[in-house]
């Protein structure tokens, strides 16, 4: 079984926005693959929004409503990317070989 410090932060939240974690020794299991796929979608969405943001900022005729919508979408994408980065950082730290304690 996975040690508590090796739980994987999942790329979605539970009820009331609380974090969800996965405890498994099987990195290729169904839930791990599902989380990997959701993370890939989040990264792809962020890349698309970044391109859209660049275009919108260059558009002198962009309306305030368009900018608000874009900021709202960018905020959601940034939240997702931060979650992915946090999760992957934890996974890297958990997978690094540990020095034996003497």
C-alpha positions as CSV (number, residue, x, y, z in Angstrom):
1,X,0.0,0.0,0.0
2,X,1.1,3.6,-0.6
3,X,2.6,5.5,2.3
4,X,0.6,8.6,3.3
5,X,3.2,11.0,1.9
6,X,3.0,9.2,-1.4
7,X,-0.7,9.8,-2.1
8,X,-1.4,11.3,-5.5
9,X,-3.3,14.6,-5.7
10,X,-5.9,14.1,-8.3
11,X,-6.6,16.7,-10.9
12,X,-10.2,17.2,-9.7
13,X,-11.8,18.2,-6.5
14,X,-14.4,16.5,-4.3
15,X,-17.4,17.9,-2.6
16,X,-17.0,21.5,-1.5
17,X,-13.8,21.9,-3.5
18,X,-11.8,19.6,-1.2
19,X,-8.8,17.8,-2.7
20,X,-9.0,14.2,-3.8
21,X,-6.2,11.8,-3.4
22,X,-5.4,8.4,-4.9
23,X,-3.7,5.7,-2.8
24,X,-2.3,2.9,-5.0
25,X,0.9,1.1,-5.8
26,X,-0.3,0.6,-9.4
27,X,0.8,3.6,-11.5
28,X,-0.7,2.1,-14.6
29,X,-4.1,1.4,-12.9
30,X,-7.4,2.7,-14.1
31,X,-7.6,5.7,-11.8
32,X,-4.0,6.6,-12.4
33,X,-4.6,6.5,-16.2
34,X,-7.8,8.5,-15.8
35,X,-5.9,11.2,-13.8
36,X,-3.1,11.2,-16.4
37,X,-5.7,11.8,-19.1
38,X,-7.5,14.6,-17.2
39,X,-4.1,16.3,-16.6
40,X,-3.3,16.1,-20.3
41,X,-6.7,17.7,-21.1
42,X,-6.0,20.4,-18.5
43,X,-2.6,21.1,-20.0
44,X,-4.0,21.2,-23.6
45,X,-6.8,23.6,-22.5
46,X,-4.3,25.9,-20.8
47,X,-2.1,26.0,-24.0
48,X,-5.2,26.9,-26.1
49,X,-6.3,29.6,-23.7
50,X,-2.8,31.1,-23.7
51,X,-3.0,31.4,-27.4
52,X,-6.5,32.9,-27.2
53,X,-5.3,35.3,-24.5
54,X,-2.4,36.5,-26.7
55,X,-4.8,37.1,-29.6
56,X,-7.4,38.9,-27.5
57,X,-4.8,41.2,-25.9
58,X,-3.6,42.1,-29.4
59,X,-7.2,42.9,-30.5
60,X,-7.9,46.6,-29.9
61,X,-11.6,46.0,-30.3
62,X,-11.9,43.3,-27.6
63,X,-14.8,44.1,-25.3
64,X,-14.8,44.2,-21.6
65,X,-17.1,41.2,-21.5
66,X,-14.7,39.2,-23.7
67,X,-11.9,40.1,-21.4
68,X,-13.8,39.1,-18.3
69,X,-14.8,35.8,-19.9
70,X,-11.1,35.2,-20.9
71,X,-9.9,36.0,-17.4
72,X,-12.4,33.7,-15.9
73,X,-11.3,30.8,-18.2
74,X,-7.7,31.6,-17.6
75,X,-8.2,31.5,-13.8
76,X,-9.8,28.1,-14.1
77,X,-7.0,26.8,-16.3
78,X,-4.4,28.2,-14.0
79,X,-6.1,26.5,-11.0
80,X,-5.9,23.2,-12.9
81,X,-2.3,23.6,-14.0
82,X,-1.3,24.5,-10.4
83,X,-3.0,21.3,-9.3
84,X,-1.1,19.3,-12.0
85,X,2.2,20.9,-11.0
86,X,1.6,20.2,-7.3
87,X,0.6,16.6,-8.0
88,X,3.6,15.9,-10.2
89,X,6.0,17.6,-7.8
90,X,4.7,15.2,-5.1
91,X,5.1,12.2,-7.4
92,X,8.7,13.2,-8.2
93,X,9.5,13.6,-4.5
94,X,7.9,10.3,-3.6
95,X,9.8,8.5,-6.4
96,X,13.3,9.8,-5.6
97,X,15.6,7.3,-3.9
98,X,15.9,8.0,-0.3
99,X,19.2,8.1,1.6
100,X,19.4,5.4,4.3
101,X,19.1,6.8,7.8
102,X,22.0,5.9,10.0
